[in-house]
Amino acid sequence: MIGEGVVKETLPTSELCVGMYVSDLDRPWLGTPFLLQGFLIEDTEQITQLQQCCKTVEIDRSRSIGDQAKSRSANFQFKPSEPAPRTATVEEYVQVDEAKPEDFPAICRLLRNKRSSRRFAKQPAINPVDGQSRLEPEMLYSAPIIDDIKQTLEAIRNSFDLESGEKIRQISALVGELAGSVSRNPDAMLWLTRLKSTDRYSYDHAVDVSIHLMIFGRFLNLAAEMVEKLGLVGMMQDIGKVDIPQDVLNKPDRLTDEEYALIQSHVASSLEMLANQANFDAEMLEIVAGHHERHDGSGYPSRLQGEKISLNAELAGMIDAYCAMTRNRSYNPAVSHQRALEYLIGSRGSKFREALVDQFIQCMGLYPVGTLVELNSSEVAVVIQQNRVRRLQPRVLIVLAADKSIERYPRTLDLMMNPATALGETYRILRSLPPDAYGINPSELYLA
């Protein structure tokens, strides 16, 4: 499916050039020499390999570079009610706050666990080079939106009713703002899910699921309207849990059969609460109804299997499972994002259909935002921003020196710019690390 802002064409491999971004092959990726499902052609050897295993490939011009690139906005259509986002010149592309433009740790300190009441009048400008806003300004701009959402969710759960739809309309409007932020810079939104934790699982999880669903929906090139619907569904699909006693929701031990049945009942309760809301149509209610069903029939409440589960419902269920694993729960500690991805890989073809898992792995990248990595300089860094074209060259923040001592003044490196180490070698990632590698406490570094 070709979505908004995507410029794709199918070419014979005899016409390939360096600088083209290959988004799909005419055969399955498994069994080919290519590690990544989607990559930039950087040399003639890759072209030769493609010609040996494929007759045609799909090229994404919006992610190609140099003479092979086509403007990301060439085919993008905005809704009549929406003004096109401003594209800044390089000179205009400046920080919107008093913090230094590249001072990522300072902005993390500013935002972590602190309510952001300041609303900015202007959206962050879009960089004409990559079609995205800068990470730090987007984090500052979008933080108050997330705080407003969590405050509204709290009001809904405290009132135990939806007040004739008013609160749902408020959430829907805020999700619309969030969708704009996801479009401008998805990595900024992933950082905000870490920094704006409340220690209230239900609120944090709702925002996690909403943001991840919108990021994945955009990656799949779904229409903007559908992406926004997924965001609203993700925010509200577990609203029925307000009817379940907290001692059951937070029970650290194994649930009894009666308690597990009570947990399962939240799906029916959610549908009952949302059925008459103007912002929820039949398609969205179907997603709510099916987000706990599983491809192999092991889910609930109807034990649907395979194609009987709608694609969007399965998508919502997979994201719900992924986000749940990465948050501390009363009965399970949080795992790293990479461990959660490994679980999904182990669920290919059973809990979730293989193609959906594969696409999500591609969406999150080999080194998800927040991953600790060791560099060839022996320094340790955290991935703070993905590179959507060159997946192995993200933007990183150095947190440990080569001798594994803490960097008092962490610096950022954009590996795509080929920075050099002290020995003159080009920086590269050697391996990913567990979250607590070398005794690192992410919260002490303001990274969680």
N, C-alpha and C positions, 0 to 999 in steps of 0.2 A: 504494500500500500504506500503510495507516495503522498506525503502530507505537506502541510504548509511550509514554505521556505526551503524545500528540498528540491535540488535540481539533479535528476538522475537520468542516465541514458545507458543503453546496452551497446557495447562495442565488441567487435571481433578482437581477439588478443593480438592480431597482427598490427592493430592501430594504436596499441598502448604506448604511453610516453611517461617518462619520469615526471613526477609532480601530480599524477592522477591519484585519486583516492578510490580504492576498490572496495565497494560496499557489499557485493555479493558475487558468487560464482555460478556457473551453469551446472554445478555438481555439488554434493555435500562437502563441507569444509573438512570433515574428518577424512583422513587418508591423503590430504594434501600437505605440502611442506610448510603451510602457513599456520603459525601459532595463534594469531589473532583473526577473528572473524570481522574483517574490516581493517584496512591498513593503507598507508601511503606508499606509493611506489617511489623508492629512493635510488634505485640503480638498475642497470640493464639486466643484471643477474635475476632480479625478481621478475622482470618481464619474460625472460627465457623460461623460468619455472612456470609461470602462468601459461605460456604457450604450450608447454609440455603436457599440462593436465587439463586445460580448458580450451574451448573454442570461442566462447564469449564470456564477458564479465560485465557487471553493472558498475558504472562509474558515478560517484557522487561529486558533481562539480562544486557544490557549496563547501566541500571539505578538501578539495584539491587546492594546490598552491601554484603560484607563478602564473605562467601563460595558460595553464590548464584549469584555473579557477574561474568560477562564475559567482557574481555577487550573491551572498546569502539571501538578500532581500528581493532578488529578481522576480520571483514568482509568489511572493508573500502577499496575501490578501488580508486586510484588517476588517473587522466587523464595522459596519457603518457608524456605530455609536462610539468607536474607539479611535482616538487620534493616533497616527503612526508615531512610534517612539522616535525621539530626536536622535539623530546620529551626529556625534560630536566630531569636530576636527581634532587632530592630535593635540593642538594647543589648548583646546577647550576641555580636554578630558582631564579634569582635576578632581581632587578629593573634596567631598562635601562636608567634612567635619574638621574640627581643629586638630585631630590626631594626624600624625604623619601618614602620607599615602601608603607607604609600604610597611608600616609598623604593625604587622599582624599580631604579635603578642600583646601590644598595648590595647588593640581593639578587643582582643579576647578578654583581657582583664576588665575592660570597660563594660562588656556585655554579659559576662558570666554571672548567672544567677541574680541578675539585677534587673528590675523592671525598667524598661525603656519608654519613657513618656513622651520624649521629643519626636514629633513627626516632621519630616522634611517636606518642603513645599514642592521640590522637583525630584523626579526620579533620577537615579544615577544615569549618566550619559552612556551611550553605547559606543564602544571602541570600534572605529571603522575598520580595523585590521582583522579582528576575530569575531565581530558581531555580538560581543558580550559586554556587559558592564564589568568594571574592575571589582575584584573580590571584596576588598575592604569597604568601599563605599556602599556596595549592595548589602553587606552585613549590617552596617549602621542604619541604612534606610529601612530594611525589612524587619529588624528586631522588634520595633513597636507593634508591627502587625501581628507577629506571633504572640506577643504579650496580650494584645487585645483579644485574640482568639481564645487563649487559655482562660482569660477572665470571663468571657462569654460562656465557655464550656462549663466553668464552675457555677455560673448563675443558672444554667440549665439543670445541672445535676442537683443543685441545692433546692430548686423549685419543684423538681420531680414532674414538671409538665413543660410543654413547649409554648405556653402563653399565646395561643392562637397563631402560632407561626412566626411571631415577631423575632424571637431569638434565632430561629432557623434562617430568617432573612438576613439577620446580622452576620451569622456565620457564613452564609453564602456570599455576601458582599466581601467579607474579609478573605475568603478563599479565592475570590476573583483577583484581589490584590496579590495574594500569595502566588497565584498562577503567573502573574506578570513578573514577579520576582524570580520564579523558577525559570521562566523564559530568558530573562536577562543573564542570570548566573546561577545555575543549579548547585554548584559547589558551595556558594555562599549560604544557600538554604540548608545544605547538609551540615555545615558548621554550626548554624543557628540551632539545629535540633540537639546538638551536643551542649552548646553553651547556655541554652535557655531551659535547662532541666529544672523541674520544680520538686522533685522527689514525690510527685503524685503520678503514679504510673499511668492512670487512665488518661490524663491530660497530655502527658508527654507522648504516650503511644499514639493517641489520636493525631497529633501533629506530625509525628514520625511517618505514620502510614499515609497521611494526606500528601505530604511533600514527596515521599518516595514514589507514590502512585503517579503524581504529576510529572516527576522527572522521567519515570519509565514510560509513561504515556507519550511524552514528547520524543523520547528516544525511538519509540515505535512509529513515530510520525502520525499519531492519531490527530484528528481535527481538534482545534483549540477548544471548541465547545465540549467535546468528549473529555479532554484532559481536565477541564474545570469540573465536569461532573464527577470524574474519578476522585478529584480532590475533595469534593463535598461528601461523597460516599465514604471515603477513607476517614474523614473527620467524624462521621456520625454513625458508622455501621455497628458500633458496639454500644450505642446509647441505651439499649435495653438493659444493660448491666446495672443501671440505677435501681432496678427492682430487686437485685440480689444482695443479700446481707454482706457487709464487709468482711465478717469473719469467715465466710465461705470464699469470697474472692481472694482473700489474703492468707488462706490456710496454707501453712508451710508443708504439711504432711499430705499423704495420698488422700484424695477425695473418696468418700463413700459413693456407692452407686446413686443414691438419692441426691447427693451434692453435685455429682457430675451431671445428672439430669437437669438440675436447677441451673447450672452453668450453661448447658445447651439451650435452655429456654430463652436466653437473652436474644436469640435470633428472632423468635416469634415476637418478643416484646419490642424489639427495635422496629420490626415491620409494622406492628400496631401503632407505634408512636409516630412513624414517618409516613404512613399510608395516605393520610389526608393533608400532607404538607404540599403546598403549591410548588416548592422548589424540588420535589422528588417525583420524577415521572416513573412509568412502568419499568423502563430500562434500568434505572438506578435502583429501584426496589428489587429487581431480579438479582442485581449484584449483591445487595445486602443479604438476600435470602440464600445465596449460594457461596458466600465467601468462606464458609467453614466446610464446604464439600471438598472432596479430594478425588483426584483422577482415578485412583484405584478403588473407590467406593468406601474408603475407610473414614470419611468425614461425617458430618451431621448437618442438619437434622434429618435429611431424607436419604442419605447414603447414595447419592447420585454418582454415576460413573462416566468417565470419558467425555464424549461430545454432548452428553446431557447437561453438563455444566457449561454455562456460557463462558466464552473466552475472558470477558472482562471480570466475571465473578472469580474465575480461577486466578486471574492476575491479581485481584484484590486479596485473595486468600494467601497467595504466595508472599506478597509484600507484607501482609499482616503477620505471617509466621516469621519472616526475616526480621522485621522490626521488633517483634516480641523477644527474639533471642538476644538482641543487642541492648536490652534494658534489664536492669535488676528487677527480679520479681520475688515474691515472698518464698516461692518454692524452687527458684533457679537463679543463680547469679548470671549476670550478663556475660556474653562471649564477645570476642572481637568480631568486627565486620567480616574479616577474612574467614574466621571459623564458621560464621553464619552462612557465608557463601559456599563453604565446603559442605555444610549440611544440605543445602539446596542441590548441589551437584550430586550428592548421594541419594537425593529424592527424585532424580530424573527418571521419568517413565513410570514412577510409582505414585507418589503424592501429587506430582505436577508433571504436565507434559514436557517432553524433552526440549522442544523448540523454545518454550517460554523461559525455561531455566537458562538455556544457552544465551538467549537475548538479554536476560537480566545480568548475567555475568559480563557480557560485553558492555552493557550500560554502565555498570559500576567500575569496570576496568580491572586490570591486573593488580593495581595498587589503589584500593579505594581511599577516598579522602579520610585522613586521620591515621593511615597506616604508617607504622614505624619502618624505616628502611636503613640498611647499612650501605654506605657509598664506597667506591673504590679508594677513597682517601682515608678509610677507616672511621670517618665521622658518621654519626647517626643523625638522621633527619626524619621529620614527619611530613607526609604528603599533605599539602594544603590546597592544591588545585590540580585537577586533571588537565592533561593536554589532549583535546578531543581528536587531534590529527595524529600526533606521535605519542602513542599510549605509554611507551617506556620512558618518556621524558617529561614527567610532571613538574610542577613548581613545588619546591620543598623548603622547609625551614630547618636549619641546622640547630640541633638541640644539645648534642654531645660532641666534644672535640675528638680528635683522633685517639687521644689517650683515655677517652670515655669520661672525661670530666665535663661537668655542666657548662655550657656556653653562657657566660654572663650576659652577653649581648648577641642573642640569636640573629642570624642573617638569613635572608631568603635567597634561593637560587632558582632560576628558571632553566631547567636542564635542556630545554629546546634551544636555548641561546648558546649552548656548548661552552659553558664556563670551564676554566682550567683549574686543576688542583695546584697545590704548592709545588708539586713535582712536574707541572706542565702537562699532565694528562687531562683529557676531557673527562669531566665528572660523569659517572654513570652509576646506576643502582646495581649492587651485587646481589642483595637478597632482602626479602621482607623479614620483619622481626615480630615476636609476640609483643603485646601492649606493654608488658612490664619488663622488657629487655633491659639489662644493665641497671636494674633497680629504678627505672623511670617511673615516676608517678605523674600521669598526664595532667591531673588537676593542679599539681604544683607548678606546672608549666603553662597553666591557663588554657589547656587544649581540650578540656573535658569538664 
